[in-house]
Amino acid sequence: MEVEDHKAGGAEKQLTDPPMDYSKEDHPILTKSGEGADLQIRKYKVVDELHRGRFSTVGRCVRADDHRIFAAKVLITENRKEEVKLELDMLRSLRHQRLGLLHEAYQLGECVVLIQELLSGSDILEYLSQRNEYSEQIVAVLITQMLDGLGYLQWKGICHLDLQPSNLVLTSTRFPSLKIVDFGSARKVEAAGTDVPVNGLTDYIAPEVLFDGKAYPNSDIWSLGVIIYVLLAGVSPFTGDTEEDLMANIQCVRYRFEWLPVTTTQEANRFLMLIFKRDPSKRPTVTECLEHRWLNETEFMVKKRERAPIISNKIRDYSQHYHKEQRRVVTNNKLLLSYAGLKQ
């Protein structure tokens, strides 16, 4: 893929609400490979880097024929063929407004390139950090959207298994509308439990995954609870002085209500108590979460949440620390960066 300078002109455009092609659920997107793939991928010009992870990079790209803007995620397959195949298989057929959508997929030697819809590039922490303050109402809106996407995944029998702030990206920096991205850890999960590898940030991993290596349909609900707590308190609920303390707190479901703002509504507190259960079968389902009083859309609850302000200083500090830690594990693989059209 070639790189060119990003020119902010009228020629570049993006459909902010692309039409949803549900036929892909039954007829998944095919992965293009061989000489044809090498030629076709050249129609995409990478203009800048959006994100870099341990095994992938994401760049903003422009398609030459119609000047539409996309995100190009490049994954290295060396020693990771099975993991990349699983992620690609997930994305090829998933179609929901709260999930990052795949448009095209290319196999290029030791790399796979996923052409996906372009989002703002701002994750949920960065979005809230830009404000002087926000309210529980904004948090409730974002969590409801997240549950909408999780409901679709549960219907498909899938657990994301890496729900953390960097994987909750806003479609715009102007209003609260998010999508769930990065399905590198997602797996089909059975009601009786499925063996899965432990991936992601320890703070957000459900105890049954972290300690038993098993995932259940409600494992993502635990991660949802951690995200809610972080957005309300600006600190991880199970944090400790050491990694061992953190894991012990998760194992014992030991967290503190006093770290939450004094303005936190009683409904939000009760919602967290409902979610943080060691036994996944005792956690609420997605439907039960959406029906909880805290997320109720009555005029009374909306006003109550709006009257529960959250000062942004703590979430801003947490965001800076979180993203600093994320940058410590980014890839410098020359082959990967070369395919991505990016520099070290």
N, C-alpha and C positions, 0 to 999 in steps of 0.2 A: 504494500500500500504506500502511496506517495504522500508526502507532506507538503502543504503549501501554507503561506501566511493567511491568517484569518482576516478576512475583510468584511466588516459589518456593513453590508449593503442590502439594497432591496432585492437582489438576486437570490439571497438565501431566505428560505422560508421553512416553516415547520407547521404541520397540521397539529394543533394543540389537542384536538380530540379526534384521533384517527378512527375511521369506521372499524367496528369489531367484526372480524371474519370468523364466525363461530364454526365454519366448515373445517377449520384447522384441527378442531377437537377430534374429528373422525378421519381427516386426511392431513396428518402432520406435515410440517415443512420438511422438505428433503434437504439433506446436506450435499452441497455441490463440491466435487473434488476433481483432481486431474488438471489437464491443460486448460480446460474450459473455465475452471474455477480461478486459475491464475489470471486469466484474461478478464473475467467478469469483475473480480474484486478491484481492479484498477479504476473502475468507474467511481469508487469512493475515495475522496481525498481527506486525509486526516488533517485537521486544523489546530487542534490543541489537545492536551491531556486533561482528563477529568478526574481520574482516580487510578491509583496503582496499588495492587494487593500483593499477596505472597506468590500467587501463581498466575496472575492476570494483570492486564492493564485495560483501561477504558479511555477511549479518545472520542472527541467530537469529530464527526466527519460529514462531508457534503457530497451528495450524489450528483454526478456531472450532468445527467440527462434532464433532471427536473429541479435541481438545486435544493432538494429537500435535505434537512439536517437529521442525522441519526447519531446514535452512540455505537461505536465499534468496540466490542469486548474481545480481546485476544487472550486465549488460554494456551499454555504450553502443555503438550500431551506427553512429553518425555517423562517416563516413570509414573504417569498419572492418566493413562489411557482410560481406565475403568471409571475414574472419578469424572473426567471430562465427558465421557459417553453418557453417564447418568444425568449430568446437568443438561446436556443437549437433549436427551430424550424427554426430560421434564418440560423444557421450554418449547419444544416443537409443537406441542398440542395444547398448552395452557392458554386460555383466552378469558380474561376477566379484566374489568376496568381498574381494579386495584392491584394488578400485577404488571410488572414491566414486560412488554410484549416483544417477541422475536419476529423479525421480518425476513431475514435470510441467514443461512449458515454455510460456511465454507471450511473445507479441510485443506490446509496448505502445509504439506510436509509434517513437521512436528508441532504445528499450531492449528488451532481451530479459531475462526473468526466469527463472532456472532454480531450481526447487524440488528440492533434493537432500537426501540423508540427512545428519543432523547428526552430526558427529564431535566430539571433545573440544575442538577448537580449538587444541590443543597440538601443535606440530610436533616432529619427531624431536630437534632441538637442545634445545628447551625441556623435553622429557620427560627427557632425560639430564642436563640442567643442574640439575634439581631434586634430584638425588642427590649425596651426598658423594663416592661413587665407584660405578663399575659395572665390569663385566667384559667380556671379549671374548665371553663366552657370550651376553650380552644383545645385543651388536652382531650376532653371528651369527644370532640368532633374527630380528631385525629385517630383516637383509639377505636371509635365506631367504624371509621374507614378501614383501619387495619383488620378489625374483626370481619368486615365484609369480605376482604381478600382471604382471610383464614378460613371462613366458612366455605368458600369455593374449594380451597385446597382439601379441607376435611371431606367434602363431598366426593372429591376425586381419590380419597384415601391417602393423601400426601401430608407429611409433616415437613415444614421448612427446615427446622432444626438449627438455624443460625440467625434467629431474630435478634438483632441488635441495632443501635441507631444508624450505623453506616448502611444498613440494608433497608432503611425506610426513607425513601427519597421523595422530595416534594416535586410535583409537576410544575409548580411555579413558586417564585419567592414572594408573590404578592398575596396569596390566599392559602389557607390550610387545605391542601389536597395531596395525599400521599399515595405512593405505590410501593409494594414489596418487591425487592430485587434480589439478585444473587441466589441462585438455586443450586449452588455447588454442593451443599450438604443435604439437600432435600431427598427424602426417601419415601417409598411406599411403606406404610405402617399398618400392621394388623392390630385388631382389638386386643389380642392376647399378648401383644408386645413383639417388637422386631429388633434384632441385634443391629446396632448402628455404630459407626466410629464416632469418637468424641472430637468434635470440631468446634471452633468458635471461641468466643471470649468467656472465660470461666464464670464471670458474674451473671451471665444470661442463660447458662445451661441448666436445664432441669435436673434435679438430683438423680432421677432414675437413669438418665443418660450419662451423667457425670460419674456415678459410682457403680452402676450396674451394666452400662453399655447397652441399655434397652430403651426404645422409644415407644410411646403409646399415642393414640389419637389426640390426647389432651396435653402432650408434652410441650407444645407451643404455647399453651395457655400460661404456663409458668413464666416463660420468657416475656409474654405480654404483661404479666404482673410486675416484673422487674422494670420494664420500660415505663409503665405507669408511675411507679415509685420514683424512678429517676427524673421523669418530667415534672413531678410534683415537688420533689425534695432537692434535686440537683446533686444527688449522691446515690451510690449503689446501696440497696437495702441490706446486703449481706457483707459489706466491706469489712475488712479487718486489717490489723497491722502487718500481717504476712499472708502469703498465698494459703498457708495451712489454716490460718484463722478464717479466711474467706470460705474455704471448702468445709470447715467444721460448721460455720454458720449456715451454709446451704444445707448441709446434711441434717442439721437440727432445726431447720426453718427458724433461725434466730435473727430477728430484725427489730428495729426500734421505731415506734410510732412517733417518738419525740423529735425525730429528724425531719418529719413532715412539717410544713408551715402550720402555724396556729390557726390559719384561716381555712385549712383543709376541711372539706365538708365531712359530716359523719357518714354519708353515703359512700364517699371515696374510701374512707377507712374500712368500712365493712366489705366493700368490693375486694380490697386487697386481702383481707382476712379470708375471704371466700376462695381466692385464687391460690394463696400460699399454703398448699397442703402437700405433705411429703408423698402421699399416695395419689397418683394421677387420676384414679377412678373417683376420687372425692372432689376433684376440681370441677368447676362448671364447664359445660360445653360452650361452644361458640354461641349457640342460640340462647342459652341461659345467661351468658354474659350480656348479650344484646338486650335481654329482657330485664336486666338488673335496674333497680331504681336509679343508680348513679347515672346511667346513660339514658334515662327517660327523657323524652323530648317535650314533656309538658311545659307550659309557661312557667310554672312554679319552679321546676328543677333547672330550667335554662337560666332563670334569673338568679337562682341560688348559686349555680356554678359561676355565673358572671360576677357575683359579689365575693368570690373567693380568689383574690389576686395573688400572683406569684411574682416576686421580684426576680429579675433575670440574672443577678450577679452569680448565684450558685450554679445555675445551669450553664452560664458562660464559662465559669472556671472548670466545671466538669467537662464541657465540650473541648476546651483547650487541652486538658490532660488526656482525654479519650483519643483525640485525633493525633496527639503527639505519640501515644503508644501505638496507634495504627501505623504511623509512618515508620516506626522502628522495624517493622517486619515486611516492608515492601520489597518487591523483586528488583534485582539488578541483572537478571538473566539477559545476556546480550542477544541471544537468538529471539527471545520473546519481544524485546524492545525493538529489534530490527524489523520483525514482522508487523509490529504495531506502528512503525514509522515514527518512533519516539527516540529521544536521546537519553543516555544515562545521566 
